[in-house]
Amino acid sequence: MATLSYAVRDSRTMLRRNLKKALRYPSLTLTVVIMPVMMLLLFNYAFGTALGSGIGASAAGGGEYIDYLAPGIILMAATSGALTTAISVCMDKTEGIVNRFRTMPVSRASFLTGHVVGSLIQTMISIGLVTAVALLVGFRPDATPVEWLAALGLLALLTLALTWLAAGVGLVAKNPETASNIPMPLTFLPFLGSAIVPTDSMPGALRWFAEYQPFTPVIDTLRGLWLGTEIGGSAVAALAWCAGLTLVGYVWARRTFKSGAKR
């Protein structure tokens, strides 16, 4: 019991440290917001008429193209948050702070826990800001409060999964520049799913990839919760992907941190 209480205490300390660090380097947090907002405005105003006319009202939940687009772009804020986690962890490693913590009487789990929880909080705030911008430019969900909570819960689970993966990336990357480049494909992977257009409008091989990659069921579930479109088996697939990615990221990050302590 004492060991658990020490781990919780040390994790809270690391969380406060990382939140203060985020305030000191606000550009990392702003990056999570700026990229999705730019994509939202670009696709809605530059390509919205052409893309929206091909999608149809049923795919957009009976609304405009912005209603179809917004869930995928909001999810993009979660993928962008992985970049800041990888960079932050790598900065601590390259500056020698990780090695210093390893020599101190602190819980081994607290370093990664502080980074992951801190990044989760920052990313959820960023998701809220991107959602606010989407509402300002015309996104009109008809979800109930329970459906809103379910959607935010799903985004939190996805963010947690991606954050653990990013923490592992930050530990293996040689420098912050590399740490920022490795997770970059995650940011654009939703575009190869159902974020911009329905998967059934894509050619064969790309359609197969879009339907079975992890972000498509998450996006489809968010649309169903916010707009009332059919969810089907997407919710189960989305939860399975989130659980699987969280487990993989957690095990990888913990083993990488422990192996570094032995060298």
C-alpha positions in Angstrom: 0.0 0.0 0.0 2.9 2.3 0.8 4.5 1.7 -2.5 1.2 2.6 -4.3 0.8 5.8 -2.3 4.4 6.8 -3.2 3.8 6.1 -6.8 0.6 8.2 -6.8 2.4 11.1 -5.0 5.3 11.0 -7.4 3.0 10.9 -10.4 1.2 14.0 -9.1 4.5 15.8 -8.8 5.5 14.8 -12.3 2.1 15.8 -13.6 2.4 19.3 -12.1 5.9 19.5 -13.6 4.7 18.7 -17.0 1.7 21.1 -16.9 4.0 23.9 -15.8 6.3 22.9 -18.7 3.4 23.2 -21.1 2.7 26.7 -19.9 6.4 27.6 -20.4 6.3 26.2 -24.0 2.8 27.1 -25.3 3.8 26.7 -28.9 3.6 22.9 -28.5 0.0 23.2 -27.3 -0.9 25.7 -30.0 0.4 23.4 -32.7 -2.2 20.8 -31.6 -5.0 23.4 -32.2 -3.7 25.3 -35.2 -3.3 22.3 -37.6 -6.8 20.9 -37.2 -8.3 24.4 -37.4 -6.5 25.1 -40.6 -7.6 21.8 -42.1 -11.2 22.5 -41.0 -11.3 25.9 -42.6 -9.5 24.7 -45.8 -11.7 21.7 -46.5 -15.0 23.4 -45.4 -14.5 26.7 -47.3 -12.2 25.7 -50.2 -13.4 22.2 -51.0 -16.7 22.0 -49.1 -19.0 22.7 -52.1 -17.4 20.1 -54.4 -17.0 17.4 -51.7 -20.3 18.1 -50.0 -22.3 17.7 -53.2 -20.8 14.2 -53.7 -21.4 13.0 -50.2 -25.1 13.6 -49.8 -27.3 14.5 -46.9 -27.6 10.9 -45.5 -23.9 10.6 -45.0 -23.7 13.9 -43.3 -26.6 13.1 -40.9 -29.0 15.2 -43.0 -26.9 18.3 -42.5 -24.2 20.2 -44.4 -20.7 19.0 -45.3 -19.3 20.7 -42.2 -21.3 18.2 -40.2 -19.7 15.3 -42.0 -16.2 16.9 -41.8 -16.0 18.1 -38.2 -15.8 14.7 -36.4 -12.8 13.7 -38.5 -11.1 17.0 -37.9 -11.8 17.0 -34.2 -10.2 13.6 -34.1 -7.2 15.1 -35.8 -6.6 17.1 -32.7 -6.1 13.9 -30.8 -3.5 12.6 -33.3 -1.7 16.0 -33.3 -1.4 15.7 -29.5 0.9 12.7 -30.0 3.5 15.0 -31.5 3.8 17.1 -28.4 4.1 14.1 -26.2 6.9 12.5 -28.2 8.8 15.9 -28.3 8.4 16.5 -24.6 9.5 13.0 -23.6 12.5 13.2 -26.0 13.5 16.6 -24.7 13.7 15.2 -21.1 15.7 12.3 -22.4 18.2 14.3 -24.4 18.6 17.0 -21.7 19.6 14.3 -19.2 16.6 14.7 -16.9 15.5 11.1 -17.4 18.8 9.8 -16.2 18.7 12.2 -13.2 15.2 10.9 -12.2 16.5 7.3 -12.4 19.1 8.1 -9.7 16.5 9.7 -7.4 14.2 7.9 -5.0 11.1 8.4 -7.1 8.7 5.9 -8.5 9.8 4.5 -11.9 6.2 4.7 -13.2 5.8 8.4 -12.2 7.9 9.9 -15.1 5.8 8.3 -17.8 2.5 8.6 -16.0 3.1 12.4 -15.5 3.8 12.9 -19.2 0.9 10.8 -20.3 -1.7 12.3 -18.0 -0.4 15.8 -18.6 -0.5 15.3 -22.4 -4.0 13.8 -22.1 -5.2 17.0 -20.3 -3.6 19.3 -22.8 -5.0 17.4 -25.8 -8.5 17.3 -24.4 -8.4 21.0 -23.9 -7.2 21.3 -27.5 -10.0 19.1 -28.7 -12.5 21.4 -26.9 -11.0 24.4 -28.7 -11.2 22.7 -32.1 -14.8 21.7 -31.4 -15.6 25.3 -30.5 -14.2 26.5 -33.8 -16.2 23.8 -35.6 -19.4 25.0 -33.9 -18.6 28.6 -34.9 -18.3 27.7 -38.6 -21.5 25.8 -38.7 -21.1 22.3 -37.1 -24.6 21.5 -35.7 -24.7 18.2 -33.8 -28.0 17.0 -32.3 -26.5 14.8 -29.6 -27.9 14.5 -26.1 -25.7 15.2 -23.1 -25.1 11.4 -22.7 -24.0 11.1 -26.3 -21.7 14.1 -25.9 -20.1 12.4 -22.8 -19.8 9.2 -24.8 -18.1 11.0 -27.7 -15.7 12.8 -25.4 -15.0 9.6 -23.6 -14.1 7.9 -26.8 -11.8 10.8 -27.8 -10.1 10.5 -24.4 -9.5 6.8 -24.8 -8.0 7.4 -28.3 -5.9 10.2 -26.9 -4.6 8.0 -24.1 -3.7 5.2 -26.6 -1.8 7.6 -28.9 -0.1 9.3 -26.0 1.4 6.0 -24.7 2.6 5.2 -28.2 4.1 8.7 -28.5 5.9 8.3 -25.1 7.6 5.2 -26.5 8.6 7.2 -29.6 10.1 9.9 -27.4 12.2 7.4 -25.5 13.7 5.8 -28.7 14.1 9.0 -30.8 17.6 10.4 -30.9 16.6 14.0 -30.8 13.3 16.1 -30.6 13.3 16.7 -34.4 13.2 12.9 -35.0 10.6 12.6 -32.2 8.4 15.1 -34.1 8.7 13.4 -37.4 8.0 9.7 -36.4 4.4 10.3 -35.2 3.6 12.6 -38.2 1.8 9.9 -40.2 -0.7 9.5 -37.4 -1.8 13.1 -38.0 -2.7 12.5 -41.6 -3.9 8.9 -41.3 -7.5 10.0 -40.7 -7.5 11.5 -44.2 -7.0 7.9 -45.5 -10.1 6.9 -43.6 -13.6 8.4 -43.5 -12.6 11.9 -42.2 -13.1 13.7 -45.5 -15.2 11.4 -47.8 -17.0 8.1 -47.2 -14.8 5.0 -47.7 -17.2 3.5 -50.3 -16.2 6.3 -52.7 -12.6 5.2 -52.7 -10.9 2.7 -55.2 -10.4 -0.9 -54.2 -7.2 -1.2 -52.2 -7.5 2.2 -50.7 -11.1 1.5 -49.7 -10.0 -1.7 -47.9 -7.3 0.1 -46.0 -9.6 3.0 -45.1 -12.3 0.6 -43.7 -9.9 -1.4 -41.6 -7.5 1.2 -40.2 -8.0 2.3 -36.6 -9.3 5.8 -37.1 -12.3 5.0 -39.4 -14.4 3.2 -36.8 -13.7 6.0 -34.3 -14.8 8.7 -36.7 -17.9 6.8 -37.7 -18.8 6.3 -34.0 -18.3 10.0 -33.3 -20.6 10.8 -36.3 -23.2 8.4 -35.0 -23.1 9.9 -31.5 -23.2 13.6 -32.7 -25.3 13.4 -35.8 -27.4 10.2 -35.4 -26.0 8.3 -38.4 -25.8 4.5 -38.2 -23.0 3.3 -35.9 -23.3 -0.5 -36.4 -20.2 -2.4 -35.3 -18.0 0.7 -35.4 -18.3 1.4 -31.7 -17.0 -2.1 -30.8 -14.2 -1.8 -33.3 -13.3 1.7 -32.0 -13.1 0.5 -28.4 -11.1 -2.5 -29.4 -8.6 -0.4 -31.3 -8.2 2.0 -28.4 -7.7 -0.8 -25.9 -5.2 -2.6 -28.1 -3.2 0.5 -28.9 -3.1 1.6 -25.3 -1.8 -1.8 -24.2 0.9 -1.9 -27.0 2.0 1.7 -26.2 2.0 1.2 -22.4 4.1 -2.0 -22.6 6.5 -0.6 -25.2 7.0 2.7 -23.2 7.5 0.9 -19.9 10.0 -1.6 -21.3 11.9 1.0 -23.2 12.2 3.1 -20.0 13.3 0.2 -18.0 15.8 -1.0 -20.6 17.3 2.5 -20.7 17.8 2.3 -16.9 19.9 -0.9 -17.2 22.3 0.6 -19.8 
